Amino acid sequence: MKKMNIKILGILTALLIFGMYFTSCEKEGEQSSGKLQIQLTDAPFPLDLVTEANVTISKIEIREKIQNDEDGNPFITLSEEEMSFNLLELTNGVTANLVDLELEAGSYDLVRLYVSKASIKLSSGNEYEIHVPSGDKTGIKIFIDPYIEVTGGLTSELLLDLDVSKSFLLLGNLNSPAGVKGFIFKPVIKASNLSTAGRLTGMVTDTSNVAIGGTEVSVIVADTVYTTSFTDLSGAYTLLGLDADKYIVEFAKEGYQNFIVEDVEIVAGNATKLDAELIPNGE
């Protein structure tokens, strides 16, 4: 039984790390459905290159995890409303609500997004329409691992984080005479359970306490970049949907020495604050 009540917020909130796991057993007398919210955010492109990274989502489905696969794990349609977003507006803790509805209690392990349109607008003013291979026909599969549990009477929140810098691949070279030839859309999306994930926030300044915008903030685990963001003009940043763990965090900005902090602990359901002071090169 689904009770559809989909909301779209005017202010978009940021796409997509799927993670963490919690279980519940339905007992006699308990509610048979819970609320599922799905939000979209972006791990952004450098803002000096791209001013818009637009996608149009035409359909959203979810699959229930079934132990006995006799029914072929059928997909449940959550939304068929066309929704368009500039992903660069979904940064530093800003998200867009994709789904907010009642869903049958159970375990869900796969979301399928149907993307009908995509485009990029550069700071130079050039715009590029991008082909979405099969995105509007078969959908983009996003596995939820570990799966998310929808519990009767409670709200489960799922964050989809679309990494613009990895999903929109540049054809050509900005520094060559031929210039940009276009982009290829190969979506890189991660998902996280916001009910159990944590977040990282902070400010980046120089040695004179002046805010540094456009600083790349990278969260690293096992020598691999887990996710990234950039500070805004006020020097602030927010990274959502981080699994509870310890990470290395690196701050990088041209003209400054890299600033690295090890063993930054993220606690489930909480915000960790980490500020950085960057030293100019040569000092």
C-alpha positions as CSV (number, residue, x, y, z in Angstrom):
1,M,0.0,0.0,0.0
2,K,1.4,3.3,-1.1
3,K,0.1,6.7,-0.2
4,M,1.5,9.1,-2.8
5,N,2.4,12.6,-1.5
6,I,5.4,13.8,-3.5
7,K,6.8,17.3,-2.7
8,I,9.3,19.4,-4.7
9,L,11.0,22.2,-2.7
10,G,11.7,25.6,-4.2
11,I,15.2,25.6,-2.6
12,L,17.1,22.5,-3.8
13,T,19.0,20.4,-1.4
14,A,22.1,18.4,-2.3
15,L,22.6,14.4,-4.6
16,L,23.6,11.3,-3.8
17,I,26.1,8.3,-1.0
18,F,24.0,5.2,-0.1
19,G,24.9,3.5,3.1
20,M,24.4,2.1,6.5
21,Y,21.8,-0.4,7.6
22,F,19.1,-0.9,10.2
23,T,16.5,-3.6,10.6
24,S,13.1,-3.9,12.3
25,C,10.7,-6.8,12.6
26,E,7.0,-6.0,11.9
27,K,4.9,-7.3,14.8
28,E,1.2,-7.7,15.1
29,G,-0.4,-4.3,15.5
30,E,2.5,-2.3,14.0
31,Q,2.0,0.0,11.0
32,S,2.6,-1.7,7.7
33,S,4.0,1.3,5.9
34,G,6.6,4.0,6.6
35,K,7.6,7.2,4.9
36,L,10.5,7.2,2.4
37,Q,12.2,10.5,1.4
38,I,14.7,10.6,-1.4
39,Q,16.9,13.7,-1.9
40,L,19.4,14.7,-4.6
41,T,22.7,16.5,-4.1
42,D,25.9,17.2,-6.0
43,A,29.6,16.7,-5.5
44,P,30.4,19.8,-7.7
45,F,32.5,20.8,-10.6
46,P,35.0,23.6,-10.1
47,L,32.8,26.7,-10.3
48,D,35.2,28.7,-12.4
49,L,34.5,26.3,-15.4
50,V,30.9,25.4,-15.3
51,T,27.9,27.6,-14.3
52,E,25.1,25.1,-15.0
53,A,24.9,21.3,-15.0
54,N,21.3,20.5,-15.7
55,V,19.4,17.2,-15.6
56,T,15.8,16.3,-16.1
57,I,14.4,13.3,-14.2
58,S,11.2,11.9,-15.6
59,K,10.7,8.7,-13.5
60,I,11.9,7.2,-10.2
61,E,11.5,3.5,-9.2
62,I,12.6,1.4,-6.3
63,R,13.1,-2.3,-5.9
64,E,12.2,-4.3,-2.8
65,K,14.8,-6.8,-1.6
66,I,13.2,-10.2,-1.8
67,Q,14.7,-13.3,-0.2
68,N,12.6,-15.6,-2.4
69,D,13.0,-14.2,-5.9
70,E,9.9,-15.9,-7.3
71,D,8.4,-12.5,-8.2
72,G,11.6,-11.3,-10.0
73,N,12.0,-8.4,-7.6
74,P,9.4,-6.1,-9.2
75,F,10.1,-2.3,-9.2
76,I,7.7,0.1,-7.5
77,T,7.1,3.5,-9.3
78,L,7.7,6.3,-6.8
79,S,7.3,9.3,-9.2
80,E,6.5,10.0,-12.9
81,E,6.6,13.7,-12.5
82,E,9.2,15.5,-14.7
83,M,11.7,17.4,-12.5
84,S,14.6,19.5,-13.7
85,F,17.6,20.6,-11.6
86,N,20.8,22.6,-12.0
87,L,23.1,20.4,-9.9
88,L,25.4,23.3,-9.1
89,E,22.7,24.7,-6.9
90,L,22.7,21.5,-4.9
91,T,26.0,22.0,-3.0
92,N,27.2,22.6,0.6
93,G,24.2,20.9,2.3
94,V,21.5,22.0,-0.2
95,T,19.3,19.2,-1.5
96,A,16.3,18.7,-3.7
97,N,13.4,16.6,-2.6
98,L,12.7,13.9,-5.2
99,V,10.3,11.7,-3.2
100,D,8.3,12.1,0.0
101,L,5.6,9.4,0.3
102,E,4.3,6.4,2.2
103,L,5.8,3.1,1.2
104,E,5.2,-0.5,2.2
105,A,7.5,-1.4,5.1
106,G,10.4,-3.6,3.9
107,S,14.0,-3.6,2.7
108,Y,14.9,-1.9,-0.6
109,D,18.2,-2.4,-2.4
110,L,18.0,-0.6,-5.8
111,V,16.8,2.8,-7.1
112,R,16.3,3.4,-10.8
113,L,16.4,7.0,-12.1
114,Y,15.2,7.9,-15.6
115,V,17.1,10.9,-16.9
116,S,15.5,12.3,-20.1
117,K,17.7,15.4,-20.6
118,A,21.1,16.7,-19.6
119,S,23.1,19.9,-20.5
120,I,26.1,21.9,-19.5
121,K,26.7,25.6,-19.6
122,L,30.2,26.9,-19.3
123,S,31.3,30.2,-17.8
124,S,32.2,31.3,-21.3
125,G,28.5,31.2,-22.1
126,N,28.6,28.1,-24.4
127,E,25.9,25.5,-23.8
128,Y,26.0,21.8,-24.7
129,E,23.1,19.4,-24.9
130,I,24.2,16.0,-23.8
131,H,23.0,12.6,-25.0
132,V,21.8,10.4,-22.2
133,P,22.4,6.7,-23.3
134,S,19.3,4.7,-22.4
135,G,18.8,7.0,-19.4
136,D,15.2,7.7,-20.3
137,K,14.4,4.1,-21.4
138,T,16.0,1.6,-19.1
139,G,16.9,4.1,-16.3
140,I,20.1,4.5,-14.3
141,K,20.5,1.8,-11.6
142,I,21.8,2.9,-8.2
143,F,22.4,0.1,-5.8
144,I,21.7,0.7,-2.1
145,D,24.4,-1.2,-0.3
146,P,23.8,-1.9,2.5
147,Y,20.1,-1.7,1.7
148,I,17.7,0.7,3.3
149,E,14.9,-0.4,5.7
150,V,11.5,1.3,5.6
151,T,9.9,0.8,9.0
152,G,6.3,1.2,9.8
153,G,5.4,4.6,11.2
154,L,8.9,6.0,10.8
155,T,10.7,8.1,8.1
156,S,13.7,6.8,6.2
157,E,15.8,9.3,4.3
158,L,17.9,8.4,1.3
159,L,20.4,10.8,-0.3
160,L,21.5,10.5,-3.9
161,D,24.8,12.2,-4.6
162,L,25.5,12.8,-8.3
163,D,29.2,13.8,-8.9
164,V,29.2,16.4,-11.7
165,S,32.9,16.3,-12.1
166,K,32.9,12.6,-12.9
167,S,29.5,12.3,-14.6
168,F,30.0,15.0,-17.3
169,L,33.1,14.0,-19.2
170,L,34.8,16.7,-21.3
171,L,35.5,16.1,-25.0
172,G,38.4,18.2,-26.2
173,N,40.7,20.5,-24.2
174,L,40.0,24.0,-22.8
175,N,43.6,24.9,-23.4
176,S,43.9,23.8,-27.0
177,P,42.9,25.8,-30.2
178,A,40.2,23.3,-30.9
179,G,38.7,23.9,-27.5
180,V,35.7,22.0,-26.1
181,K,33.9,19.6,-28.5
182,G,31.2,18.6,-26.0
183,F,30.5,16.4,-23.1
184,I,29.5,12.7,-22.5
185,F,27.1,11.9,-19.6
186,K,28.2,8.9,-17.6
187,P,26.5,9.3,-14.3
188,V,28.4,8.6,-11.1
189,I,25.9,8.4,-8.2
190,K,26.4,7.3,-4.7
191,A,23.7,6.8,-2.1
192,S,23.5,7.1,1.7
193,N,21.0,6.6,4.4
194,L,20.7,10.0,6.0
195,S,19.2,8.5,9.2
196,T,22.5,6.8,10.0
197,A,25.1,8.8,8.0
198,G,26.9,11.9,9.3
199,R,28.1,15.2,7.8
200,L,31.2,17.3,7.7
201,T,31.1,21.1,7.8
202,G,33.5,24.0,8.4
203,M,35.1,27.2,7.2
204,V,38.3,27.7,5.2
205,T,40.4,31.0,5.7
206,D,43.9,32.2,5.1
207,T,46.4,33.3,7.8
208,S,44.7,36.7,7.9
209,N,41.3,35.1,8.7
210,V,40.0,36.0,5.2
211,A,37.6,33.5,3.7
212,I,38.8,31.4,0.8
213,G,36.1,30.5,-1.7
214,G,36.6,27.7,-4.3
215,T,38.7,25.5,-2.0
216,E,38.4,21.9,-2.9
217,V,37.6,19.7,0.2
218,S,38.3,16.0,-0.4
219,V,37.3,13.2,2.0
220,I,39.8,10.3,1.5
221,V,39.7,6.7,2.6
222,A,42.3,4.0,1.9
223,D,44.1,6.4,-0.5
224,T,40.9,6.9,-2.6
225,V,38.9,10.0,-2.8
226,Y,35.5,9.2,-1.2
227,T,33.7,12.5,-2.0
228,T,34.6,16.1,-2.6
229,S,33.1,19.6,-2.3
230,F,34.1,23.2,-2.8
231,T,33.8,26.1,-0.3
232,D,31.4,28.9,-1.3
233,L,32.3,32.6,-1.4
234,S,32.1,32.8,2.4
235,G,34.6,30.0,2.8
236,A,32.0,27.6,4.1
237,Y,31.5,23.9,3.0
238,T,29.3,21.0,3.9
239,L,29.6,17.3,2.9
240,L,26.5,15.1,3.4
241,G,25.9,11.4,3.6
242,L,29.3,10.3,5.1
243,D,29.3,6.8,6.5
244,A,30.4,6.7,10.2
245,D,34.1,6.1,10.0
246,K,37.5,7.9,10.3
247,Y,38.7,9.8,7.2
248,I,41.6,11.9,5.9
249,V,40.4,15.3,4.8
250,E,42.5,17.4,2.4
251,F,42.0,21.1,1.6
252,A,43.5,22.3,-1.7
253,K,43.5,25.8,-3.4
254,E,45.8,27.1,-6.1
255,G,48.3,29.5,-4.6
256,Y,48.1,27.9,-1.1
257,Q,49.8,24.9,0.5
258,N,47.6,21.8,0.9
259,F,46.2,21.3,4.4
260,I,45.7,17.7,5.5
261,V,43.9,16.4,8.6
262,E,44.0,12.7,9.5
263,D,41.6,10.6,11.6
264,V,38.6,12.9,11.2
265,E,35.8,11.0,12.8
266,I,32.3,11.0,11.4
267,V,29.6,10.0,13.8
268,A,26.3,8.6,12.6
269,G,23.4,11.1,12.8
270,N,25.8,14.0,13.8
271,A,27.7,16.9,12.2
272,T,31.5,17.0,12.6
273,K,33.0,20.6,12.4
274,L,36.4,21.0,10.8
275,D,37.9,24.4,10.0
276,A,41.1,24.9,8.0
277,E,43.6,27.8,7.7
278,L,45.6,27.7,4.5
279,I,49.1,29.1,4.2
280,P,50.0,30.9,1.0
281,N,52.8,29.3,-1.1
282,G,56.2,30.7,-0.3
283,E,55.5,31.4,3.4
